[in-house]
Amino acid sequence: MKERESLFEKVDITKYPVKKLIAIPLILLLISLIVLTYTYVQPPVYPHSPHSPVHLGMDFIGGTMVKIRTDETSEALTAKFAAFPVELVGKTDVGNEKIIRFGPMSESQKEELENMLDNQYEPGQYEIPKSMNPVFGEQFRKQAVRAVIIAFFLMAIVVFVVFRTVIPPLAVIFAAFSDIVIAVACMDVIGMELSLGTVAALLMLIGYSVDSNILLTTNLLRKKGDLNEKIRNAMKTGITMTSTTLSAVFAMFFVSSSIHLFSTHFAPIPMLRDISIVLLFGLVMDLMNTWLLNAGILRWYLEKKERKKYGKRSVKRGVEKVRKKVKA
């Protein structure tokens, strides 16, 4: 308990000026926007993929994926399937399994591919785990964008109804927006593609972000007492909550990405792995955006409100009195 108290004392954000607190997350947000812009203007990884600020997966652009257990090299497989729109040949984490990703094909091409696989490989030596029509992929892409926008819109309505003011709700919404943008930029940096799973993770991230930010805003606006003390108390509760969630998400990432190492009967779970990676990025960024960005904006807002109400001298005298009491 004492160790935790000393840790919170070392990271006491109330010791730092508001401008320094806000500057750090804003700079990181600016860098993330630059990364997303750079990704958007670059040629897409896959020829049939539209320009996007994030790399789109097969769920949103279509294509066919084939897994083959073979000792053939990537070059040999590329040459063997040259008659089809091969876009990627790589390895999985399971034995000698290779993965081949094809671009959109007609129904006749898909039948030719299946016949070739049947002739070249034994039953059970290959599988086609995913095949997506590009038309459906485009519909999924539009629905995913619509889902994120609607989630943000409804979240904004709830926040404004709860607090019935302007600055605090805007700070909550901006912090959630920053979480999403930075998480997507991290996906670009590590080369992760946007899929139905990662979209679900981004929607979950909105909920996690609003949860911690509303905790902070409620404590500062509706509880009585010294402003800095209220921030410290909220921070202890909020960081404990987020740390617990981070531990659970990390456990999910470890199991989904490493379970195959313990037994050959198990295989990696890519969807759970991708969801957990996005949540890890977002939750870590949420710590920064909540306790630096949002806390800094609320400190500025409440201190400015106090100055208007009592005047600068009264505020300074009040701060001095509190400091004397703390020292005593």
Secondary structure, DSSP 4 states (H G I P E B T S, - for coil): -HHHHHHHHHT-GGGS-HHHHHHHHHHHHHHHHHHHHHHHHSPPSSTTPPP-SS-B-HHHH-EEEEEEE----HHHHHHHTTTS-EEEEEE-SSTTEEEEEE----HHHHHHHHHHHHHHS-TTSEEEEEEE-HHHHHHHHHHHHHHHHHHHHHHHHHHHHHH-SSHHHHHHHHHHHHHHHHHHHHHHHHTPPB-HHHHHHHHHHHHHHHHHHHHHHHHHHHS-S-HHHHHHHHHHHHHHHHHHHHHHHHHHHHHHHHGGGT-TT----HHHHHHHHHHHHHHHHHHHIIIIIIHHHHHHHHHHHHHHHH-HHHHHHHHHHHHHHHH-
